[in-house]
């Protein structure tokens, strides 16, 4: 396949798993990283992505996939969208939703079919699996989008240009698959902590989420 696929990549567990999936399916990937000046781990995450890119290409040298140089987008440069901002605020009054979903919705206006890497435990806070409908993506593998017949109007506006390739699996499922397929070493080099650049702080939201997701062993990395 020669078509370039835009993929959000943070250097974390979920997005790295998806990168490996696509790379092994022969996809030419354009990784995208959104720079948030309020995130202390930004430099660490970018360095991790560069390191992981080399590791993936080395590990899967027989793949026809390709990882293009990382595209950096400053969060403040994502075009403001008043309509989506109002819709997001309405959703926020009804349920927990992270502010990143507003600017991801804005970004998906430019990069259609943008993929959101949240897994099963993340998804259930915002979208029930029954609210999604399965499609076949460019790789002819299962992917998921919001079902317009089952998703309320406001969430449909935020997520209509986004796909959810990991919506039916958990971090533990990904760990098992990586172990069985010989790339758990790469997965264990991903970075997730927002509060430190040396070792997990164990206090930030991603660190706490790893414990919730039965992945507490990752907090012992250095």
PEZI-V992004 format. One record per pair of residues at least 24 apart in sequence whose C-alpha atoms are under 8 Angstrom apart, sorted by the first residue. I is the first residue (numbers start at 1). J is the second residue. D is the distance in whole Angstrom. If there is no record, write none. Layout:
i=I j=J d=D
i=I j=J d=D
//
This chain:
i=1 j=26 d=6
i=1 j=27 d=6
i=1 j=28 d=7
i=2 j=27 d=7
i=2 j=28 d=6
i=3 j=27 d=8
i=3 j=28 d=7
i=4 j=28 d=5
i=4 j=29 d=6
i=4 j=30 d=6
i=5 j=29 d=5
i=5 j=30 d=6
i=6 j=30 d=5
i=6 j=31 d=6
i=6 j=32 d=7
i=6 j=111 d=7
i=6 j=114 d=7
i=7 j=31 d=5
i=7 j=32 d=6
i=7 j=114 d=7
i=7 j=115 d=6
i=8 j=32 d=5
i=8 j=33 d=6
i=8 j=114 d=7
i=8 j=115 d=7
i=8 j=116 d=7
i=8 j=117 d=8
i=9 j=33 d=6
i=9 j=49 d=8
i=10 j=45 d=6
i=10 j=46 d=7
i=10 j=49 d=7
i=11 j=45 d=6
i=11 j=46 d=7
i=11 j=48 d=6
i=11 j=49 d=5
i=11 j=52 d=8
i=11 j=190 d=6
i=11 j=191 d=6
i=11 j=192 d=7
i=12 j=45 d=8
i=12 j=190 d=5
i=12 j=191 d=5
i=12 j=192 d=5
i=13 j=171 d=8
i=13 j=187 d=6
i=13 j=190 d=6
i=13 j=191 d=7
i=13 j=192 d=7
i=14 j=117 d=6
i=14 j=118 d=7
i=14 j=119 d=7
i=14 j=166 d=8
i=14 j=171 d=7
i=15 j=117 d=5
i=16 j=187 d=7
i=16 j=190 d=7
i=17 j=174 d=7
i=17 j=187 d=7
i=18 j=117 d=7
i=18 j=165 d=8
i=18 j=166 d=8
i=20 j=56 d=7
i=22 j=65 d=8
i=22 j=139 d=8
i=23 j=63 d=7
i=23 j=64 d=8
i=23 j=65 d=5
i=23 j=66 d=7
i=23 j=67 d=8
i=24 j=60 d=7
i=24 j=63 d=6
i=24 j=64 d=7
i=24 j=65 d=6
i=25 j=63 d=8
i=25 j=64 d=8
i=25 j=65 d=7
i=25 j=139 d=7
i=26 j=63 d=6
i=26 j=64 d=5
i=26 j=65 d=4
i=26 j=66 d=7
i=27 j=64 d=7
i=27 j=65 d=5
i=27 j=66 d=6
i=27 j=139 d=8
i=28 j=65 d=5
i=28 j=66 d=5
i=28 j=67 d=6
i=28 j=68 d=7
i=29 j=65 d=8
i=29 j=66 d=6
i=29 j=67 d=5
i=29 j=68 d=6
i=30 j=67 d=6
i=30 j=68 d=5
i=30 j=69 d=7
i=30 j=70 d=7
i=30 j=71 d=7
i=31 j=67 d=7
i=31 j=68 d=7
i=31 j=69 d=7
i=31 j=70 d=5
i=31 j=71 d=6
i=32 j=70 d=6
i=32 j=71 d=5
i=32 j=72 d=6
i=32 j=73 d=7
i=33 j=70 d=7
i=33 j=71 d=6
i=33 j=72 d=5
i=33 j=73 d=6
i=34 j=72 d=6
i=34 j=73 d=5
i=34 j=74 d=6
i=34 j=75 d=6
i=35 j=72 d=7
i=35 j=73 d=6
i=35 j=74 d=5
i=35 j=75 d=6
i=36 j=74 d=7
i=36 j=75 d=6
i=37 j=75 d=8
i=39 j=194 d=6
i=40 j=194 d=6
i=40 j=195 d=6
i=40 j=196 d=7
i=40 j=197 d=8
i=41 j=193 d=7
i=41 j=194 d=5
i=41 j=195 d=7
i=41 j=196 d=6
i=41 j=197 d=6
i=44 j=191 d=8
i=44 j=197 d=6
i=45 j=191 d=6
i=45 j=192 d=8
i=48 j=189 d=8
i=48 j=190 d=7
i=48 j=191 d=7
i=52 j=186 d=7
i=52 j=189 d=8
i=52 j=190 d=8
i=55 j=186 d=7
i=56 j=186 d=7
i=59 j=183 d=8
i=75 j=103 d=8
i=78 j=103 d=7
i=78 j=106 d=7
i=78 j=107 d=6
i=79 j=106 d=7
i=79 j=107 d=8
i=80 j=106 d=7
i=81 j=106 d=7
i=84 j=157 d=7
i=84 j=158 d=7
i=87 j=154 d=6
i=87 j=155 d=8
i=87 j=157 d=7
i=87 j=158 d=8
i=88 j=154 d=8
i=88 j=158 d=7
i=90 j=154 d=8
i=91 j=154 d=7
i=91 j=155 d=7
i=95 j=126 d=8
i=96 j=125 d=7
i=96 j=126 d=7
i=97 j=125 d=8
i=97 j=126 d=7
i=101 j=158 d=7
i=102 j=158 d=7
i=105 j=158 d=5
i=105 j=159 d=6
i=105 j=161 d=7
i=105 j=162 d=8
i=108 j=161 d=6
i=108 j=162 d=7
i=109 j=161 d=7
i=112 j=161 d=5
i=112 j=162 d=7
i=113 j=161 d=5
i=113 j=162 d=5
i=113 j=163 d=6
i=114 j=161 d=7
i=114 j=162 d=5
i=114 j=163 d=6
i=115 j=162 d=5
i=115 j=163 d=5
i=115 j=164 d=6
i=115 j=165 d=7
i=116 j=162 d=7
i=116 j=163 d=6
i=116 j=164 d=5
i=116 j=165 d=7
i=117 j=164 d=6
i=117 j=165 d=7
i=117 j=166 d=6
i=117 j=167 d=8
i=118 j=164 d=7
i=118 j=166 d=6
i=118 j=167 d=7
i=119 j=166 d=5
i=119 j=167 d=5
i=119 j=168 d=7
i=119 j=169 d=6
i=119 j=170 d=6
i=119 j=171 d=7
i=120 j=166 d=7
i=120 j=167 d=5
i=120 j=168 d=5
i=120 j=169 d=5
i=120 j=170 d=5
i=121 j=170 d=7
i=121 j=213 d=7
i=123 j=167 d=6
i=129 j=167 d=7
i=129 j=168 d=7
i=170 j=213 d=8
i=171 j=213 d=7
i=171 j=215 d=7
i=172 j=213 d=7
i=172 j=214 d=7
i=172 j=215 d=7
i=188 j=218 d=7
i=198 j=222 d=6
//
